[in-house]
Amino acid sequence: VKLQAFGGGLVQAGESLSLSCDVSGSRFVINNIGWARLAPGKQREMVAKTGKGIGTNYGDFVRGRFTMSEDNTSTAYLQMNSLEPDDTALYYCFGNICTPAQGSVDYWGQGTQVTVSS
């Protein structure tokens, strides 16, 4: 199973950006999937997470600005509005994914850089 994130870039404060995470592999079931971010000098933060039986949860810093969605098969999205310079970070997608061979395993994708200028 492989997770790959897309959509990062450079935007100005107040603008929007949309990220996507593609899950590839054979015969997998996504138990939960989410986004985390890592900024220089800071600890990794959970941005959003959604999954079976848990609904969708967001980090406190999101404050209604971001919306996570998924297509229930292989792609998750993160719509980020009203971006602020403090949102600058490397954004990762992660998921707990089940395959017949490995069972349920946590996977992390490579990051996509989001930079917000003031």
C-alpha positions as a Markdown table, in Angstrom:
| # | Residue | x | y | z |
|---|---|---|---|---|
| 1 | Val | 0.0 | 0.0 | 0.0 |
| 2 | Lys | 1.2 | 3.5 | -0.9 |
| 3 | Leu | -0.1 | 6.9 | 0.1 |
| 4 | Gln | 0.8 | 9.9 | -2.1 |
| 5 | Ala | -0.1 | 13.5 | -1.3 |
| 6 | Phe | -0.6 | 16.2 | -3.9 |
| 7 | Gly | -1.5 | 19.8 | -4.1 |
| 8 | Gly | 0.9 | 21.8 | -1.9 |
| 9 | Gly | 2.2 | 25.1 | -3.0 |
| 10 | Leu | 2.8 | 28.7 | -2.2 |
| 11 | Val | -0.2 | 31.0 | -1.5 |
| 12 | Gln | -0.8 | 34.3 | 0.2 |
| 13 | Ala | -2.5 | 34.6 | 3.6 |
| 14 | Gly | -6.3 | 34.4 | 3.2 |
| 15 | Glu | -6.1 | 32.2 | 0.1 |
| 16 | Ser | -7.2 | 28.6 | -0.3 |
| 17 | Leu | -5.4 | 25.4 | -1.2 |
| 18 | Ser | -6.7 | 21.9 | -1.8 |
| 19 | Leu | -4.7 | 18.7 | -1.0 |
| 20 | Ser | -5.4 | 15.2 | -2.1 |
| 21 | Cys | -4.1 | 11.9 | -1.0 |
| 22 | Asp | -4.2 | 8.9 | -3.3 |
| 23 | Val | -4.0 | 5.4 | -1.8 |
| 24 | Ser | -2.8 | 2.7 | -4.1 |
| 25 | Gly | -2.3 | -1.0 | -3.8 |
| 26 | Ser | -4.3 | -4.1 | -4.1 |
| 27 | Arg | -7.2 | -5.3 | -2.1 |
| 28 | Phe | -7.1 | -2.8 | 0.6 |
| 29 | Val | -9.7 | -1.3 | 3.0 |
| 30 | Ile | -9.2 | 2.0 | 4.6 |
| 31 | Asn | -10.1 | 1.9 | 8.3 |
| 32 | Asn | -9.2 | 5.6 | 8.8 |
| 33 | Ile | -7.3 | 8.2 | 7.0 |
| 34 | Gly | -6.1 | 11.7 | 7.8 |
| 35 | Trp | -3.7 | 14.5 | 7.5 |
| 36 | Ala | -0.8 | 15.7 | 9.8 |
| 37 | Arg | 1.6 | 18.5 | 9.4 |
| 38 | Leu | 5.2 | 19.2 | 10.5 |
| 39 | Ala | 6.5 | 22.7 | 10.7 |
| 40 | Pro | 10.2 | 23.6 | 11.4 |
| 41 | Gly | 10.8 | 23.8 | 15.1 |
| 42 | Lys | 7.4 | 22.4 | 16.0 |
| 43 | Gln | 6.0 | 19.0 | 16.8 |
| 44 | Arg | 3.9 | 17.1 | 14.3 |
| 45 | Glu | 0.2 | 18.0 | 14.6 |
| 46 | Met | -2.9 | 16.1 | 13.6 |
| 47 | Val | -4.8 | 18.3 | 11.1 |
| 48 | Ala | -7.8 | 16.1 | 10.4 |
| 49 | Lys | -8.8 | 12.4 | 10.5 |
| 50 | Thr | -11.8 | 10.5 | 9.4 |
| 51 | Gly | -12.7 | 6.9 | 9.6 |
| 52 | Lys | -15.3 | 4.2 | 10.4 |
| 53 | Gly | -17.1 | 4.9 | 13.5 |
| 54 | Ile | -15.1 | 8.0 | 14.4 |
| 55 | Gly | -16.5 | 10.7 | 12.2 |
| 56 | Thr | -14.2 | 13.5 | 11.2 |
| 57 | Asn | -12.0 | 15.2 | 13.8 |
| 58 | Tyr | -9.9 | 18.3 | 13.4 |
| 59 | Gly | -7.0 | 19.9 | 15.2 |
| 60 | Asp | -8.0 | 22.8 | 17.5 |
| 61 | Phe | -6.1 | 25.2 | 15.3 |
| 62 | Val | -8.3 | 24.4 | 12.3 |
| 63 | Arg | -11.1 | 26.6 | 13.7 |
| 64 | Gly | -13.5 | 25.6 | 10.8 |
| 65 | Arg | -11.1 | 26.7 | 8.1 |
| 66 | Phe | -10.3 | 23.2 | 6.7 |
| 67 | Thr | -12.6 | 20.5 | 5.5 |
| 68 | Met | -11.6 | 16.9 | 5.0 |
| 69 | Ser | -13.5 | 14.5 | 2.7 |
| 70 | Glu | -12.9 | 11.2 | 1.0 |
| 71 | Asp | -14.4 | 9.3 | -1.9 |
| 72 | Asn | -14.8 | 6.1 | 0.2 |
| 73 | Thr | -12.4 | 4.2 | -2.1 |
| 74 | Ser | -8.9 | 5.5 | -2.5 |
| 75 | Thr | -8.7 | 9.3 | -2.2 |
| 76 | Ala | -8.9 | 11.7 | 0.6 |
| 77 | Tyr | -9.0 | 15.5 | 0.3 |
| 78 | Leu | -8.2 | 18.4 | 2.5 |
| 79 | Gln | -9.7 | 21.8 | 1.5 |
| 80 | Met | -7.9 | 24.6 | 3.3 |
| 81 | Asn | -9.5 | 28.0 | 3.3 |
| 82 | Ser | -8.4 | 31.3 | 5.0 |
| 83 | Leu | -4.8 | 30.1 | 5.2 |
| 84 | Glu | -2.5 | 31.8 | 7.6 |
| 85 | Pro | 1.3 | 32.0 | 7.7 |
| 86 | Asp | 1.3 | 29.6 | 10.8 |
| 87 | Asp | -0.2 | 27.0 | 8.5 |
| 88 | Thr | 3.1 | 26.7 | 6.7 |
| 89 | Ala | 4.3 | 23.1 | 7.0 |
| 90 | Leu | 4.9 | 19.9 | 5.4 |
| 91 | Tyr | 1.6 | 18.1 | 5.2 |
| 92 | Tyr | 1.4 | 14.3 | 5.3 |
| 93 | Cys | -1.4 | 11.9 | 4.7 |
| 94 | Phe | -1.6 | 8.8 | 6.9 |
| 95 | Gly | -4.0 | 5.9 | 7.2 |
| 96 | Asn | -4.7 | 2.7 | 9.0 |
| 97 | Ile | -5.3 | 0.4 | 6.1 |
| 98 | Cys | -6.1 | -3.3 | 6.0 |
| 99 | Thr | -4.9 | -5.8 | 3.5 |
| 100 | Pro | -5.3 | -9.6 | 3.4 |
| 101 | Ala | -1.5 | -10.0 | 3.6 |
| 102 | Gln | -0.6 | -7.5 | 6.3 |
| 103 | Gly | -3.8 | -7.0 | 8.3 |
| 104 | Ser | -4.3 | -3.5 | 9.6 |
| 105 | Val | -1.2 | -1.4 | 9.4 |
| 106 | Asp | -0.4 | 2.3 | 9.8 |
| 107 | Tyr | 0.9 | 3.9 | 6.6 |
| 108 | Trp | 2.4 | 7.4 | 6.0 |
| 109 | Gly | 2.7 | 9.1 | 2.6 |
| 110 | Gln | 5.4 | 11.5 | 1.6 |
| 111 | Gly | 4.7 | 15.2 | 2.5 |
| 112 | Thr | 3.6 | 18.0 | 0.3 |
| 113 | Gln | 4.8 | 21.5 | 1.2 |
| 114 | Val | 2.4 | 24.2 | 2.0 |
| 115 | Thr | 3.8 | 27.7 | 2.3 |
| 116 | Val | 1.6 | 30.7 | 3.2 |
| 117 | Ser | 3.1 | 34.1 | 2.8 |
| 118 | Ser | 1.9 | 37.1 | 4.8 |
